[in-house]
């Protein structure tokens, strides 16, 4: 089924993109360890597949989510398959789908919950009595969402009708069983139905592959319409996104319902619904939630949410950011950029990816964070939902790498857009010709890059993004400087030969970012326990536990270099006294680079800097926050972004 609304901006094919620099090092290592290796296929993948044979997700009173991991792994692997063109991986995914479909019931039900009708949230008080956890979890339909999406991702690259038939059977069984039992999708699952309703995106993908209006009608009548109810029932995602109000004003106690990653997954589906229907309010809702999140939920690492919920994160100097939230913020920004071409979504993408997301990808490529902190060490889970080799954030990470690959160089009907400046090589193909776009190293080290463009056939105009943080950029084309003063977002270059080199100096400068809001104290104990934000910070339930004394109760500054958030770290020899001592830098200081050491084996960027306010001078060494502590650490006082 063709879209009613076409994207204004489209990416190159993944097979025409080659990442370079730090993204390539990390992604290649990650793909090898978790997708291509024998261990990945025989142990990691097999564990996720076995969940469908074991079906233990509803054995206890509280429902769990082993069923999400197969789909997440497969979706990421399918994207990597497009990127690498690996025939071996393609066949592995095809055979994996065949095997998975053998676990389906005759009616098409395919899941890790034995009981297909066990779809309702449980009683929190009863859960506390039985399991010592006051939660209402049920992830039945959430798990089916990822299985459906995984099957469709493999169908997309194989066009295997057997796999599509299995996906249709899964979707039909769900729709028909809910109807037969008078169950509304929004009444199922946990977190006010958002995990269940996030099936919107893969259900619309199925509509696109089959042209069966059954799936579109289900999406409109049983998902979207439930998000603009006249009674205002939580979460009312479309109506509330159009209100402009912060999330914490939508309904009380946002920490109990406003689960960030699940909510953003729903809005990604809303963007897809706009493409198929052309209904303007769907786009406006997605644009509205972006503005709300950027204003009220942007955390100090340039992702959104506190830990994994929307709870006024922009008002918090203390940072806990879940990689899944960064990943889905990137995905929402990508969808909106494709639909609108508005450069602000690229500005958000750059800051989130090179700070919050990469900080959560561990150097060894084998694992990732459960949450990154602004000080101390990352949280990480040794296992999740009883699985030894699966984690929701880790299984999602390949999708973020591949989305960034698609983001770097894109095109409209009028021009080629260069959006990101990490070393990359991209072939852009269009009617009448193609262009080879090669971005050099140097952006993070010196703030300067050279972009080589070589055309075959028709020449397309070029547009180079000038980031919002950049106060002045110098642009030359084959040595001739061009005017940039009037540029808003992009500098236009009209090619006058079949090959040209565009050099850009973004004039990276150190900038102190002061926290200019009152710092919440959270001193009062509630029922003998600390405030939930402090409790999450300490984190006694997963690895990377830290101490409450690192939870800031006074304003501190952060330091930026171009788009990079900087930090001190034991990775580069910083001492605990430097990171956590009494000396602090405030907004009266200025900062300058003494020496730039560039990339090393352990960090992307290391700088010797001087901080001074005229009477006091602090000399220190910093590195990019993303590589300051991205590993499993037993040392809970390893890194700090706060000065």
N, C-alpha and C positions, 0 to 999 in steps of 0.2 A: 504494500500500500504506500503510495507516495505521500509525502508531507504536504499539508496545506500551506505551511509557511516554510520557506527555505532559509537556511542559515545565511547570514550576511558574510561570515568568515568561515573558511573551511581549511582543514589541515592537509598537509601532505600525507601520503600513505606511510604507514609505519616502516614498511620495507624500504622507503626512500629516505630514511632518516638515520643518521649515525651520531649518537651522543658522544661527547668528548669530555675531557677534564674530569673533575671530581664525580659528576653524575655517572659517567661511564665506569669509573673505577668501582664505585659503590654498587651500581646496578648490575654490572657484569658479575661481580662477586656474589651478590644476592641471588641472581638468577641461577648461577652455577650451584650454589649451596642448597637452594630451596626449590628449584624446578628441574634443572638438567641432570644433576648427579644421580648416581644409582641410589644413594641414600634418600634423596628427595623423592624419587619415584617408588622405591620399594618400602620405605619406612614412613616418610611424612605423608605422601599421598595415600598410601595403603591405610594408615590410621584413620584418615578422614573418610575413606570409602567404607571401612569396617563399621563406622557408626550406623550405617543403614542396615547392616546385618544384625548388629547388637540391639538397636532400638531401646536405649536406656534413658533417653531424654525425659520421659515421663514416669520413670520408675519411682521417684520420690514425690513428696508432696509439692515441692517447688520444681517447676519445669526448667530444664537447662537447654543448651544450644549447641550441642555437638553437630547438629545437622547443618550449621552454617558453613562449616570449614571446607567441605568438599567444593561447594559452589564458589566460595571466595578463592580458593586455590586455583580452580579451573578457569575462572574469569581472568585472573592475572596471567595464567599460563597461556591462555588463548591470545591475549594481547602480545605477550612475548613471542609467541609463535608468528604473529603477523610481522613483528619487528625483525626476527632472525630468519624467518622463512625456513625453519627447521622441519623437514619432512618427518624426521623421527618423532619429534614432539607432536606433530599433527596426528600421526597414527596412534601415539600413546593416548592422546585426548579422545580420539574416536573410539578406541577400544575401551577406554575408561567409561565413556557414556554407555556403550553397549552393556558393560558389566553392571553399571549402576541400575540400568533399566530392568535388570533381572530381579531386582528387589521390589519392584512395583507390584501392588495388588492388581487384581484383574480389573478393578474399576479405575486404575490409573494412579491411585494414591501412592506417593513415594516420599518417605520421610523417616526421620529418626524418632518420632513419637509413635508408639504402638497404636494409640487410639486417635484416629483422625479427628474425632469430635472433642478431644481434650484441647480446647482452644481458649478457655477463659482464664483470666487472672485469678490467682488464689488469694485467700484472706491473709492479710499481713500479720494480724495478731496470732492466727493459727500457725502461720509459718514460723513466727518467733518461738512459739511453744514447741513445735516439732523439730525445727532445724536451727534454732538460735539465730535466725536471720529474718529481720522484719522487712520482707520483700514480697511482691505479688507476681513474681515472674511466671510467664508462660510465653515461649518462643516458637510455638508450633508453626504458625504461618510465616513468621520471619525466616525460619529454616527452609520452608518450601520456596519462599521468594528466591533465596540464593541457589537452590537446586534448579529452579526454573531458569534463572539467569545463566547459570553455568551451562546447562544444556543448550540454551539459545546461543551462547558465545561460541560453542563448538560447532553448532549448526551453521553459524555465519561463516566459518572458515572451511567447512567441509561440504556444505549443502547436502548433508546426508539426511534423507527423508525419514529414516528410522528414528533418528534423534529428534527431529521436529515432531514426529508423531508422539514420541514419549513426552515431550514438553507439553503438547496440546492435551494429552491425556491427564497430565498432572494438573494443568490449569482448569480443565473442564470438571474434573472431580471436585476440586475446591469450590468452584462457582456453584456447581449443581448441589453439592452437599450443604453449603451455607443456605441456599435458597430453600431446599427441602426441609430444613430444620428452623427456618425463620430467623437465622442468625445474621446480624449486620457485621460486616468485616470490622468496622470501627469499634465494635464492642469486644473484640477479641484481643488476646495478648496483653502485654504489659505497657506501661508508659502511655496511657490514654489511647491505645490502639495504633500509635505511630509506627512501631515495627511491622505490624501486620499490613498496614496501609501502604508502606513503602514498596510493596509488591507492584505498585502502580507502574514503575519504570519497566520491569521485565514483562509485565502484562501488555504494555503498549508495544514493546518490541515484538511480542507474539502477534499482536494485531498487524504490525507492519509486515511480518513474514507471511501471514495467512490471509489477510484481508477479510477476516471474520469479524463482523460487527459485534458479535457477542462479547469480545474482549474490550472493545472500546466502550460499549454500553456499560459494562461492569465498572470500568474505571470512572466513568462520569457519574453513574447513579449510586454506586456504593462506596466510592472514595471521595472524589472531588466535591460532590454535593454535600457530603457530611462535614466538609470543612468550611461551609458558609451557611450554617444553620441559624435560623432566626432566634432560637433559644440561646445561642451563644455558647453551647456546650463545648467544653475543653476537648481538643485544642483549637478548633475552628481556624485552621491554618491559613486559609485564603482571606477570610474577613480580617483576621488579626494582622496579617502581613500588610494589608492595605491601610491599617490604622496609624502606622508610624510609631506606635508605643513600644517601649522597651518590653522585653519578654517577661520580666518580673512584674509588670503591670497587667499582663493578660489575665492571669489567675494567681491565687496565692500559692506559696510554697513551690516555687519553680524547681527547686532541687529534687522534688518528688516526682515531677512529670516532664520537665523540659529537657529530655535527653537529646544531646546536641547532634550526634552523628545520625541517629535515627530520624530526627526532624529534617535535617538537611537532605537526607536520602529522599524524603517525601517531596521536597521542593525540586529536587532533580527530576522526579517524575512529573511534577507540575510543568516544568519546561518542556518535557516531551509531549505532554498533553496539549500545550500551546501549539507545538509544531503540527500536530494532527488535526486540531480543531480550528486554529486561528482565533480562538476566543481570547480577546485582549486582556481580560482580567487575570488570566493565568500568568501571562508575562508580567503584568503589573505586580502580582503577588510575589513572584520570584525576585523581581527588582526591589520590591519593598522589603523583603526579608534580608536581602543583601545590605541595604542601607541601615536597617535596624541592628544587624549583627556587627557591622563595621563600627557603628557609633557607640553601641552599648556593650558589646561582647568581645571586642578585639583585645586579646590579652598581650602581655609584654613580649611574647615571642612572635607576634603577628599572626597567630592563629586565632580561633574564636573559642569561647567557653572557658569555664573554670573546671579543670579535671575532665568531666564529660557531660556537664550540664550547663545550660544557660542560666547564669545567676549573677548578672552585672559584672562580668569579668573585666570590663574596661575600668572599673573602679578598684580593682585589686592590683597592688604592686607585686604580691606574691604570685608566682606562676606555677600552675600545674596544667599541662596541655597534653591531651591524649592524641597520639598519632592519627587515629581514625577521624578525629575532628578536623585536623589539618588536611587530611586526604579529602574529606568530603566538602570542606570549604574550597579547596582547589577545584574540585569537580563542579561545584555550584558556580564558581567564577568562570570556569571554562564554558559551561553551558550558556551563561549570560553573555560572555564575550562573543561566542559563535552567533548567537541570536541578534546581538545589537552592534557589535564592533566597538563598543565603548572602551577606551583604553584604561579606564579606572580598574577594570577587572584584571588587566594584565599587571597593573601596579600592585594590586593585592596578591596576585599569584606569585610574583617574584619574591616579595617579602615573606610570604608564608612558606614557600618551598625551600628557599635557601636558609631559613632559620628554623622554624618549628618542625617542618617535616624531616629535613635531613638530620636534625639533632636526635630524632627518634630511631634512625636506621643505624644499627650497630656495625662497627667497622669490619667485623669478621664476616658479615653477610649471612649469618646463621639465625639472627634473632633481632628483636627490636624492643623499644621501650613500651611499657604500659602507660607511662606518662613522663614527660620531661618537666623538671623543676628549674626555677631560676637560680637556685643555689642548692648545694649538697651533692646529689647524685640522681640519676634517672630511676624511676620506679620500673621494675620489670617483673613479669609473672613467669614463674618456672613452668607452669602449665595453666590451662584454662578449661573449665567445664569437664575436668577429669581427663583431658587429653594431654599427652606428654609433648607433642611436637607441633601443636596448633595454637595460634593466638589470633584474635580478631584483627588486631592492628598489623601484625606481621604478615598474615595472609593477604591483607589488602595492599601492601606496599608496592608490589609490581605495577598495579594500576596507576599509582601516582607517578612513578618513573615514566611510564608510557604516555601518560597524559601530558607531562612536561615535554617529552620528546615532540609530541604533536603541537605543542604550544609555541615552540621556539621560533619557527618560521611558518607563516600561514599565508593565505591569499584571499582577496575579495575578487569581484568581477573586474575591478579597476586596477588593482595593484598587489604587489607582494609585500607582506608585512614582516619585518624583523622585530620580534617581540622581546627575546631574551638573548643574552650575550655570553653565556658560557660556550666554550668551544663546541661547535656543532657543524655537521655537514648535512644539507637537505637538498633534495631535488624537488622543485615545484613544477608540476606539469599542468598545462592548460591548453585549450584549443589554439593551435597555431604555433606552439613552441613549448619550451621548458627553460628553467633556470637552475643552475647549480649554485647554491648559496653556501659559502664556507665562512664560518665565524672563527677567528683566531683565538688563541689563549691571550690572557692579559687583563681581562675585565676586573677580576677580583684583586689581582696583584698590583696593578698600576692605574686602573680606571680607564685604560685605553684598549681599543680593539680595532682590528682591521677586518672588514667584511668583503670577501671576494665574490663577485657575481659574474657568472659566465652564461650567456644565453645561447640557445639553439633555436633558430627560427625567430618568431616575433618577440620583440622586447617589451616587457611589462614594466611600468613605473614601480619605483621602490618607495617604501615608507619605513622609517626607522624610529622605533619608540624611544622617546626621551623620558625617562622615569620621573614621576612626580617629585621624588626627593632631590633630583638633580637641578641645581640652581643655574648652571651654565654648561653648555656642551659646545665643543668645537667640532665641526664636521667638514671634512675635505673629501672631494671626489677626484681621484687620480691626482692628488696634490693641490687641487684648487679649492679654497675655502668657500663654503656656501652660507647664506644667511639663515640663522636659526631663531632669531629673536621673536618672530611671529608664530613659531611652531607651538601648537597646542597638542601635546601627546605624541605626535609623529612629525618627523622632518621628511619632506618630500624630496626625492631625487629622481630626476628624469634621465634615464640612461642614454648616452649619446654614442655608445659603441657596443660591440657584442660582448665585451668584458670590461669590467671596471672594479676598482677597489675603493671602498668607502671607509675612511678612518674616522673614528669618533673618540674624542677625549671627554669623558664625563666629569673630569675634575673631582675625583673622590676627595672628600674631606672628612676629618673626624668631627663628629657632632655629639655633644652631650645631650641626652634626652632626660629632662627632669620630670619626676612624677609630681604633677601639680594639683593633686586632689588630696583630701584628708585620707589618711591611712586607717582602714578599719582595724579595731583593736581585738575584738572577740575574746575579751578577758573573762566574761561571765560563763561559768559552767552551767550546762543544762542537764538536769538529772545526774549531776556528778560527772558529766562528760564534756570535753571541749566542743566548741562549735564545729559543725561538720566540715567546714573548710580547713580548720586546723587539724582535725582528725585525718582528713584525706592527705594533708601535707605530711604528717608523721607516717601514715601508711603502714600499719602493722599487719596487713593482710597479704601483701605481696613482697617481693624482694625489693631492695633499695630503701629499706626503712631509714628514716632520718630522725632528727631531734627537733623539738619545738623551738629551741633557741635560734634556729636558722630561719624561722618564720618571721619576716620583718614586721615591725610595728612602728617604723619611722620611714620617712621618704628617703629614697636613694635614687641616684642617676644610673642610666644605662649609657653605653657608648656605641655609636654607629660609625661604620666606615662604608660609604656608599649604601648599598642595600643590606649590608651584613651587620648583624648584631654581634658585638664582641664580648669576650669574657676572659677572666683569669682562670687558670686551671693547673692542677698538678701535672697534667699532660705536657705542659711547657715549663714546669719548674716553679709555678707560683706557690707561695707558702700559705699556710692556714692563716697566719697573721695578716698577710696582704688581703686575703679574701674575706675573712670573717672578723678582723680586728675592729678596734674602735674608730680608726681613721676613716672618714668618708668624704666624698667629693659632692658638692652641691652645685646648683645652677650658676653660681658666681664664677666658676672655673672655666677656663678655655682649654682646648686640647689640640695638640699637634703631634705629627708623626716625627719621631727621631730617626728611626730606621725601619724599613720594610724588609722582612726576611723571606716573604713569599711562601710558596707551598713546600711542605716537608712530608715525610712519610706518615706523620701522625695528624697533622692539621692542614687545612687548606690555606690559611693565612696567619702569619705571626707578625706583630708589630711591636716595636719599642716606642712608647708614647710618653709625652710629658703633659701633665695636667697642672695648671697653675691659676691662681686667683690674684697674683701680684705680690702677695705676702707669703703664700705657702705653695710649694712645688712638690708634686708627686711624680716620680718616674717609675714606670711599671711596664711589664710586657703583657700583651693580650693576644688572643687568637680568636678566630671565628667561633661563635657559640656552638654552631652545628657540629663541629668536630672536637669540642672541648671536653666532652664526656660521653660520647655515644658508644658505650660499651657496658657490659655487665660489670658492676663495681661493688666490691665489698666495702670500700672506703666511702663513708657517707658524707665526707667533707672534701670533695674533690674539685668542685667547680663553682663559680659564682659569676653571674652577669651584672651584679650590683656593685657599684663603686663606693 
